[in-house]
Amino acid sequence: MTTARLQPRRVRTLFISDVHLGTKGCQADLLLDFLRVHDADTIYLVGDIVDGWRLQQSWYWPQKHNDVVQKLLRKGRAGARMIYIPGNHDEFLRDYYGSHFGGIEVAETAIHEAVDGTRYLVIHGDIFDMVVRHARWLALLGDWAYVTALTINTYINMIRRRLGLRYWSLSAWAKLKVKNAVNFIGEFEDALSGEALRQGAQGVICGHIHHAAMRDMPSGIRYVNTGDWVESCTAVAENYDGTFEIIRWNRSLRLIQEDAAAELETAAGTQTAAA
């Protein structure tokens, strides 16, 4: 069965983060689907695109991960402005601020000006995560625990599929249900909003915590988090009318596309037979 050939969609700006290429948890196939459909004038890669931490421990780089890199490079060659803001997992790129690789600019942070003139600070956000900044060993332990949770989650969802149930995320559930995790997310949002205010911006666009969100903070700052491509498979788009949206690109959507493609193929075959 072939994947549906949807009409390409072009937006003014795309924000993608936390892809974690180089890990088994990376949903590279879904990201490739997304990139085939979506184009933009400017694409921000908001950190943790490549997982250097995991690659240092063991090499894992299947063809689809290479395909993602090539797809992004092709978008740059086709005219999209590409801005890469490294995170903690791809911190090796922080030695190359101001450099260009294959048309991709590497920057510590960026100020994005939206259609309506609103200025957004674009930053990965890990520097406001006190665990990463001051207890690296604990961050690495947390990374191991996260990978373990993903492995357990794979087996849980194998059983759920056989029972006809939808995908369920163990780690996402834990993040939102555990009191300390909820408090951390709130403190993270407050810290990023404060930094945006300090830099004279009216909004902040970040990644790092794998939790897509878009809300107006009490400070008046517009907080936007891009989510990730490990579990939620989300990106943020700025449309040409100035509106922002979280795009959720999941397996259910992919199945709908495949079903639509099958129906079109069946209809075309019927028409050919009738002729």
C-alpha positions in Angstrom: 0.0 0.0 0.0 1.4 3.4 -0.9 1.5 6.5 1.2 -1.0 9.1 0.0 0.4 11.9 -2.1 -1.0 14.9 -0.2 -0.8 18.4 -1.7 2.3 20.1 -0.3 1.7 22.8 2.3 3.8 25.8 2.5 4.1 28.0 5.6 6.1 31.0 6.5 8.1 29.4 9.3 8.6 25.9 10.8 10.1 25.2 14.2 11.3 21.6 14.8 13.2 20.3 17.9 14.1 17.2 19.8 14.3 14.8 16.9 17.1 12.7 18.6 18.6 11.3 15.4 20.9 8.5 16.5 18.5 6.9 18.9 16.0 4.0 18.4 13.3 6.2 19.8 13.5 8.7 17.0 10.4 8.6 14.8 12.4 9.3 11.6 9.8 7.8 9.3 7.0 10.1 10.5 9.3 13.1 10.3 10.1 12.2 6.7 6.4 12.1 6.0 6.0 15.5 7.6 8.9 17.0 5.7 7.6 15.7 2.4 4.3 17.6 2.9 5.6 20.8 4.6 7.8 23.5 3.2 8.7 26.9 4.7 10.6 30.1 3.9 12.5 29.6 7.2 13.1 26.5 9.2 14.4 26.6 12.8 16.0 23.5 14.1 15.6 24.2 17.8 18.1 21.8 19.3 18.6 18.1 20.0 18.2 17.2 16.4 21.1 14.8 16.7 21.6 12.9 19.9 25.4 13.1 20.5 25.1 11.7 24.0 23.6 8.5 22.8 26.0 8.2 19.8 29.0 8.5 22.1 27.7 5.4 24.0 26.8 3.3 21.0 26.6 4.0 17.3 23.1 3.8 15.8 22.4 5.5 12.5 20.0 3.7 10.1 19.3 4.9 6.6 16.1 6.8 7.6 18.1 9.0 9.9 20.4 9.8 7.1 17.4 10.5 4.9 16.1 13.1 7.4 19.5 14.9 7.3 19.5 14.8 3.4 15.9 16.0 3.3 16.7 19.0 5.5 19.8 19.9 3.4 17.7 19.7 0.2 15.2 22.2 1.7 18.1 24.5 2.3 19.4 24.1 -1.2 15.8 24.8 -2.5 15.9 28.2 -0.9 14.7 27.8 2.7 16.7 29.6 5.3 17.9 27.0 7.8 18.9 28.0 11.4 20.2 25.4 13.8 20.2 26.2 17.5 22.0 23.4 19.3 20.6 21.8 22.5 22.3 19.8 25.2 22.2 16.5 23.3 23.9 18.1 20.2 26.1 20.5 22.3 29.1 19.5 20.2 27.8 22.1 17.7 28.1 24.9 20.2 31.7 25.3 19.2 30.5 26.4 15.8 28.3 29.4 16.5 28.4 31.7 13.5 29.4 28.9 11.1 27.4 27.6 8.1 27.3 23.9 7.2 25.6 23.0 3.9 23.6 26.2 4.0 22.6 25.7 7.7 23.4 28.6 10.1 24.5 27.6 13.6 23.5 30.1 16.3 23.2 30.2 20.1 19.8 31.8 20.0 17.8 33.8 17.4 15.1 36.5 17.4 12.3 35.6 15.1 10.0 38.4 13.9 6.5 37.3 13.1 4.2 38.7 10.5 2.6 41.0 13.0 6.0 42.3 14.3 6.0 40.2 17.4 9.5 39.3 18.4 10.1 35.7 19.6 13.3 34.5 21.3 14.2 31.1 19.8 16.2 29.0 22.2 16.5 25.3 23.0 16.0 25.9 26.7 18.4 23.5 28.4 20.4 26.3 30.0 17.3 26.9 32.2 17.1 23.3 33.3 19.1 23.3 36.5 19.7 19.5 36.4 21.5 19.8 33.0 23.4 22.9 34.1 24.6 21.8 37.5 24.3 17.9 37.7 25.2 16.5 34.3 25.5 12.9 35.8 21.9 13.2 36.9 20.8 14.4 33.5 22.6 11.4 31.9 20.8 9.1 34.4 17.5 10.7 33.4 18.4 10.1 29.8 18.9 6.4 30.5 15.6 6.2 32.4 13.8 7.9 29.5 15.2 5.4 27.0 14.2 2.5 29.3 10.7 4.0 29.6 10.5 4.1 25.8 11.5 0.4 25.6 8.9 -0.6 28.1 6.4 1.5 26.3 7.1 -0.3 23.0 5.9 -3.6 24.6 2.9 -2.0 26.3 1.7 -0.7 23.0 2.3 -4.0 21.2 -0.3 -5.4 23.6 -2.6 -2.4 23.2 -2.6 -2.7 19.4 -3.6 -6.3 19.6 -6.5 -5.3 21.9 -7.5 -2.6 19.4 -6.5 0.3 21.7 -4.8 3.5 20.7 -1.1 4.4 21.3 -0.3 5.4 24.9 2.8 7.1 26.1 4.2 6.0 29.5 6.8 8.7 29.8 4.4 11.5 28.7 1.9 10.2 31.3 4.5 10.2 34.0 5.7 13.7 33.1 2.2 15.1 33.4 1.1 13.1 36.4 4.1 13.2 38.7 3.8 16.4 40.9 7.5 17.3 40.7 7.5 16.9 36.9 4.4 19.2 36.6 6.1 21.8 38.9 9.3 21.5 36.8 7.4 22.3 33.5 5.8 25.3 35.2 9.1 26.6 36.4 10.7 26.0 33.0 8.0 28.0 31.3 8.4 30.8 33.8 12.2 30.9 33.4 12.0 31.0 29.6 9.4 33.7 29.6 11.6 35.8 31.9 14.5 35.4 29.6 12.4 36.6 26.6 11.4 39.7 28.6 15.0 40.3 29.5 15.9 40.2 25.8 13.1 42.6 24.8 11.0 39.9 23.1 7.3 39.4 23.4 7.4 35.6 23.0 9.7 32.6 23.3 9.9 29.4 21.2 11.8 26.5 22.7 12.1 22.7 23.0 14.0 20.5 25.4 11.1 19.2 27.6 9.3 17.2 24.9 6.0 18.8 25.8 4.3 20.8 23.0 2.4 23.8 24.3 1.3 27.3 23.2 0.0 29.7 25.8 0.0 33.3 27.0 1.9 33.6 30.3 0.8 35.9 33.2 3.9 38.1 32.3 2.3 38.7 28.9 4.9 36.6 27.1 3.7 34.1 24.5 5.2 30.7 25.4 5.6 28.2 22.6 7.2 24.7 22.9 7.7 22.6 19.8 7.4 19.2 21.4 9.5 16.4 20.0 9.9 13.6 17.4 10.3 10.8 19.8 6.7 10.4 21.1 4.4 13.3 20.3 5.8 14.0 16.8 4.9 17.7 16.8 6.2 20.9 15.2 5.1 24.5 15.3 4.2 26.4 12.2 3.8 30.1 11.6 1.3 30.7 8.7 1.4 33.6 6.3 -1.5 35.3 8.1 0.6 35.4 11.3 -1.2 32.6 13.2 0.8 30.0 15.0 -0.2 26.3 15.3 1.1 23.1 16.8 1.0 20.4 14.1 0.6 16.9 15.5 1.9 14.3 13.0 1.0 10.9 14.3 0.6 7.3 13.1 -3.2 7.6 13.0 -2.9 10.5 10.4 -0.5 8.4 8.4 -2.9 5.5 8.4 -5.7 7.8 7.2 -3.4 9.0 4.4 -2.7 5.4 3.4 -6.4 4.5 3.4 -7.1 7.5 1.2 -4.4 6.5 -1.2 -5.8 2.9 -1.4 -9.3 4.3 -2.1 -7.9 6.4 -4.9 -6.0 3.5 -6.4 -9.2 1.3 -6.3 -11.3 4.0 -7.9 -8.7 4.5 -10.6 -8.6 0.8 -11.3 -12.4 0.6 -11.5 -12.6 3.5 -14.0 -9.9 1.8 -16.1 -11.8 -1.5 -16.1 -15.0 0.3 -17.0 -13.3 2.1 -19.9 
